[in-house]
Amino acid sequence: SPQTPVDVNQVRPADIAYIAALGDSITTGVISFNLAEEYDGILESFSGNSFDMGGDGRMETHLTLPNILRHLNPKLVGFSRGRQGAYQNSVLNVAVGGRSSNDLPRQARELVERFKKYPASSVQSDWKLIHIFIGTNDIWGLCTTNNGTTKEAYKNFVREAIVIIQQNLPRSIISLIGTFTSVPRALAELAAEPAHQTKDQTVVVQNVFDNLYEPLRKADGAYDVNFYAFDVFHLSKYGNSLVAKQLWKQLLQPIGNKTTTNDEMADGSDMLACPDEVYTCTRSLVYN
């Protein structure tokens, strides 16, 4: 934009100055290594390959949401590089492998602390895109021990994280990415709460995984085993790129019409969604 927007409804992708994320091992890029010889028997995170936070390479060599945004705004801050571990690699990616939604408030506070390393004037005035993607471990508990997280408890943990972020990090677009079962319904209810929607703050749900009810299939109907890491749970580097492509598309889709089918997720072409010249890209990020 010619000037930094003051209204969240006018924010364009190139206006986003910071990208950040809360979550679990999917966001840290666990075992999404580039080459098989990089795996050393440890469930190590390759956060530079993460679909919503990875910044290794560039858009043409590895598709991630930060790499797309960096193509539009080379000054983007916050994305992760290399292997997760040291702060200098994870940057504003505060996700932790193996964690459930009850860790989100702590992660939100950690994110606020990390933002203190940046100029206060920039943190106050520049736009931030913050992803929250968590829930697989909550549901795992329900499936294995019948002691997982209930829908209401999940909502409460996510809500607490949202409040911490919005109270401390102005001009934040909080992007909630659902997993499956009760999670998308819980997130939709949270995003609809009026308290989270203001002129310079918003919460919006991305439905990247909502309609994927079975393992990904290729065009010929065979299961696409390359989508997953070797544990058939986490995403491979290739799988991360497919998810990133759909997340970008959903950022450009209007509220209430954000969908990704199995066929769309399996589309390995290099064509990216693109708005026309008169379309305010991130108008679809928010509730108008």
C-alpha positions as CSV (number, residue, x, y, z in Angstrom):
1,S,0.0,0.0,0.0
2,P,1.2,3.6,-0.5
3,Q,1.0,4.1,3.2
4,T,0.7,1.6,6.1
5,P,-3.0,0.8,6.4
6,V,-4.7,1.7,9.7
7,D,-7.7,-0.5,9.0
8,V,-7.2,-4.3,8.9
9,N,-9.7,-4.6,6.1
10,Q,-7.2,-2.7,3.8
11,V,-4.1,-4.7,4.5
12,R,-2.5,-6.3,1.5
13,P,0.0,-9.2,1.6
14,A,2.9,-7.0,1.0
15,D,1.9,-4.8,4.0
16,I,2.7,-7.7,6.3
17,A,6.0,-6.9,8.1
18,Y,6.1,-9.8,10.6
19,I,5.1,-13.4,10.4
20,A,4.9,-15.6,13.6
21,A,3.4,-18.9,14.7
22,L,2.2,-20.9,17.7
23,G,1.7,-24.6,17.5
24,D,3.3,-28.1,17.7
25,S,5.6,-30.3,15.7
26,I,3.8,-29.7,12.4
27,T,4.8,-26.0,12.5
28,T,8.3,-26.8,13.7
29,G,8.7,-29.0,10.6
30,V,9.6,-32.3,12.4
31,I,11.5,-34.7,10.1
32,S,10.7,-32.6,7.0
33,F,14.4,-33.0,6.0
34,N,15.6,-32.2,2.5
35,L,17.7,-35.4,2.0
36,A,17.4,-38.8,3.6
37,E,21.0,-38.6,4.7
38,E,20.1,-35.6,6.9
39,Y,18.0,-37.8,9.2
40,D,20.1,-39.0,12.1
41,G,17.6,-41.0,14.0
42,I,16.3,-38.2,16.1
43,L,12.9,-36.5,15.5
44,E,14.6,-33.3,14.7
45,S,12.7,-30.2,13.4
46,F,13.5,-28.7,10.1
47,S,11.7,-25.4,10.7
48,G,13.0,-23.8,7.6
49,N,10.7,-26.2,5.6
50,S,7.6,-25.5,7.6
51,F,4.6,-24.6,5.4
52,D,3.5,-21.6,7.5
53,M,6.9,-20.4,8.9
54,G,9.7,-21.8,6.8
55,G,12.1,-19.5,5.1
56,D,14.8,-21.7,3.6
57,G,15.5,-21.2,0.0
58,R,13.1,-19.0,-1.9
59,M,9.7,-19.3,-3.5
60,E,11.0,-20.8,-6.7
61,T,12.9,-23.6,-4.8
62,H,10.7,-24.4,-1.9
63,L,7.1,-23.1,-1.6
64,T,6.2,-21.9,1.9
65,L,3.9,-19.1,2.9
66,P,6.8,-16.9,4.2
67,N,8.7,-17.4,0.9
68,I,5.6,-16.2,-1.0
69,L,5.3,-13.2,1.3
70,R,9.0,-12.4,1.0
71,H,8.6,-12.4,-2.8
72,L,6.2,-9.5,-2.2
73,N,8.0,-7.9,0.7
74,P,11.7,-8.7,1.0
75,K,11.8,-7.1,4.4
76,L,9.5,-9.7,6.0
77,V,10.7,-10.6,9.5
78,G,10.0,-13.7,11.7
79,F,10.3,-16.7,9.5
80,S,12.4,-19.7,10.5
81,R,15.5,-21.1,8.9
82,G,17.4,-24.4,9.1
83,R,16.8,-26.7,12.0
84,Q,14.7,-25.7,15.0
85,G,16.6,-25.1,18.2
86,A,18.4,-21.9,18.7
87,Y,16.5,-18.7,18.7
88,Q,18.4,-17.4,15.7
89,N,16.8,-20.2,13.7
90,S,13.3,-20.3,15.0
91,V,12.9,-16.4,15.3
92,L,9.2,-15.8,15.8
93,N,8.2,-19.4,15.5
94,V,7.4,-20.4,19.1
95,A,5.8,-23.7,18.3
96,V,7.0,-26.7,20.3
97,G,6.8,-30.3,19.2
98,G,4.6,-32.6,21.2
99,R,2.6,-29.8,22.9
100,S,-1.2,-29.6,23.2
101,S,-3.4,-26.6,23.3
102,N,-2.8,-26.0,27.0
103,D,0.6,-24.7,26.0
104,L,-0.7,-22.0,23.8
105,P,-1.0,-19.3,26.5
106,R,2.7,-19.9,27.4
107,Q,3.7,-19.7,23.8
108,A,1.7,-16.5,23.3
109,R,3.7,-14.9,26.2
110,E,6.9,-16.2,24.7
111,L,6.0,-14.6,21.4
112,V,5.3,-11.3,23.1
113,E,8.8,-11.5,24.7
114,R,10.5,-12.2,21.4
115,F,8.8,-9.2,19.8
116,K,10.6,-7.0,22.4
117,K,13.8,-7.6,20.5
118,Y,12.4,-5.4,17.7
119,P,12.0,-1.7,17.6
120,A,9.0,-0.7,19.7
121,S,7.8,1.8,17.1
122,S,7.7,-1.0,14.4
123,V,5.9,-3.5,16.7
124,Q,3.3,-0.8,17.4
125,S,2.7,0.3,13.8
126,D,3.5,-2.6,11.5
127,W,1.2,-5.5,10.5
128,K,1.7,-9.0,11.8
129,L,0.4,-12.3,10.5
130,I,0.3,-14.9,13.4
131,H,-0.7,-18.5,12.8
132,I,-2.1,-20.8,15.4
133,F,-2.1,-24.5,14.4
134,I,-2.5,-27.1,17.1
135,G,-4.7,-29.9,18.1
136,T,-3.3,-33.2,16.9
137,N,-1.9,-34.1,20.3
138,D,-5.2,-33.0,22.0
139,I,-7.1,-35.4,19.8
140,W,-4.4,-38.1,20.2
141,G,-5.2,-38.1,24.0
142,L,-8.9,-38.7,23.3
143,C,-8.1,-41.5,21.0
144,T,-5.6,-43.3,23.1
145,T,-6.4,-42.6,26.8
146,N,-9.8,-41.0,26.7
147,N,-8.0,-38.1,28.5
148,G,-7.6,-35.6,25.7
149,T,-8.8,-32.0,25.5
150,T,-12.5,-31.3,25.3
151,K,-13.8,-28.8,22.8
152,E,-14.6,-26.2,25.4
153,A,-11.2,-26.6,27.0
154,Y,-9.5,-26.3,23.6
155,K,-11.5,-23.1,22.9
156,N,-10.5,-21.6,26.3
157,F,-6.8,-22.2,25.7
158,V,-6.9,-20.7,22.2
159,R,-8.9,-17.8,23.4
160,E,-6.4,-17.1,26.2
161,A,-3.6,-17.0,23.6
162,I,-5.6,-14.7,21.3
163,V,-6.2,-12.3,24.2
164,I,-2.5,-12.2,25.2
165,I,-1.5,-11.5,21.6
166,Q,-4.2,-8.8,21.0
167,Q,-3.4,-7.0,24.2
168,N,0.3,-6.8,23.5
169,L,0.8,-6.9,19.7
170,P,-1.3,-4.4,17.9
171,R,-2.1,-4.7,14.2
172,S,-2.2,-8.5,14.4
173,I,-4.0,-10.8,12.0
174,I,-4.4,-14.1,13.9
175,S,-4.8,-17.0,11.4
176,L,-6.4,-20.1,13.0
177,I,-5.6,-23.3,11.0
178,G,-7.9,-26.1,11.9
179,T,-7.0,-29.8,11.9
180,F,-10.1,-32.0,12.0
181,T,-13.2,-33.2,14.0
182,S,-14.2,-30.6,16.6
183,V,-11.3,-28.3,16.0
184,P,-12.6,-26.4,13.0
185,R,-16.0,-25.9,14.7
186,A,-14.3,-24.6,17.8
187,L,-12.1,-22.2,15.8
188,A,-15.1,-20.9,13.8
189,E,-16.9,-20.1,17.1
190,L,-13.8,-18.3,18.4
191,A,-13.4,-16.2,15.3
192,A,-17.0,-15.2,15.5
193,E,-16.6,-13.7,19.0
194,P,-17.0,-9.9,18.5
195,A,-14.3,-9.1,21.1
196,H,-11.6,-10.5,18.7
197,Q,-12.7,-8.2,15.8
198,T,-11.6,-4.6,15.9
199,K,-10.4,-2.0,13.4
200,D,-6.8,-3.1,13.8
201,Q,-7.1,-6.7,15.1
202,T,-8.8,-9.7,13.6
203,V,-9.1,-13.5,14.0
204,V,-9.8,-15.6,10.9
205,V,-10.0,-19.3,10.3
206,Q,-8.2,-21.0,7.4
207,N,-9.8,-24.3,6.4
208,V,-6.8,-25.9,4.7
209,F,-7.4,-29.4,6.3
210,D,-11.1,-29.4,7.0
211,N,-12.2,-31.3,3.9
212,L,-9.4,-33.8,3.9
213,Y,-11.1,-36.9,5.4
214,E,-8.6,-39.5,4.2
215,P,-4.9,-39.7,3.2
216,L,-4.0,-37.6,0.2
217,R,-4.5,-39.3,-3.2
218,K,-2.8,-38.5,-6.5
219,A,-4.7,-37.9,-9.7
220,D,-4.6,-41.6,-10.6
221,G,-6.2,-42.5,-7.3
222,A,-3.2,-43.9,-5.6
223,Y,-2.2,-42.7,-2.1
224,D,0.5,-40.0,-2.3
225,V,2.9,-41.3,0.2
226,N,5.4,-38.5,-0.6
227,F,3.0,-36.1,1.1
228,Y,4.0,-37.5,4.5
229,A,7.3,-37.8,6.4
230,F,8.4,-41.4,7.0
231,D,6.2,-41.7,10.1
232,V,3.1,-41.1,8.0
233,F,2.0,-38.4,10.4
234,H,4.2,-35.4,9.9
235,L,4.5,-33.6,6.6
236,S,7.5,-34.2,4.2
237,K,9.2,-31.2,2.7
238,Y,7.0,-31.8,-0.4
239,G,3.9,-32.1,1.7
240,N,4.7,-28.8,3.4
241,S,4.9,-27.1,0.0
242,L,1.5,-28.4,-1.0
243,V,-0.1,-27.2,2.2
244,A,1.6,-23.8,1.8
245,K,0.1,-23.4,-1.7
246,Q,-3.4,-24.0,-0.3
247,L,-2.8,-21.7,2.7
248,W,-1.8,-18.9,0.4
249,K,-4.9,-19.5,-1.7
250,Q,-7.1,-19.4,1.3
251,L,-5.7,-16.1,2.4
252,L,-7.1,-14.7,-0.8
253,Q,-10.5,-16.4,-0.6
254,P,-13.4,-14.7,1.1
255,I,-14.7,-15.5,4.5
256,G,-17.2,-18.4,4.3
257,N,-15.7,-19.6,1.1
258,K,-12.3,-20.9,2.1
259,T,-12.0,-24.5,1.0
260,T,-9.4,-27.1,-0.1
261,T,-10.5,-30.3,-1.7
262,N,-8.3,-33.5,-1.9
263,D,-7.8,-32.8,-5.6
264,E,-6.7,-29.2,-4.9
265,M,-4.2,-30.3,-2.2
266,A,-2.8,-32.9,-4.6
267,D,-2.3,-30.4,-7.4
268,G,1.5,-30.3,-7.8
269,S,1.5,-27.6,-10.5
270,D,3.5,-24.4,-10.0
271,M,0.5,-22.2,-10.5
272,L,-0.4,-20.0,-7.5
273,A,-3.6,-18.2,-6.7
274,C,-3.5,-14.6,-7.6
275,P,-5.9,-11.7,-7.1
276,D,-6.8,-9.2,-9.8
277,E,-5.5,-5.7,-9.7
278,V,-8.5,-4.1,-8.0
279,Y,-8.8,-6.8,-5.3
280,T,-7.6,-5.9,-1.8
281,C,-5.9,-9.2,-1.0
282,T,-6.3,-9.3,2.7
283,R,-9.8,-8.0,2.7
284,S,-10.7,-11.7,2.6
285,L,-8.5,-12.2,5.7
286,V,-11.0,-10.4,7.9
287,Y,-14.7,-10.0,8.7
288,N,-16.0,-6.9,6.8
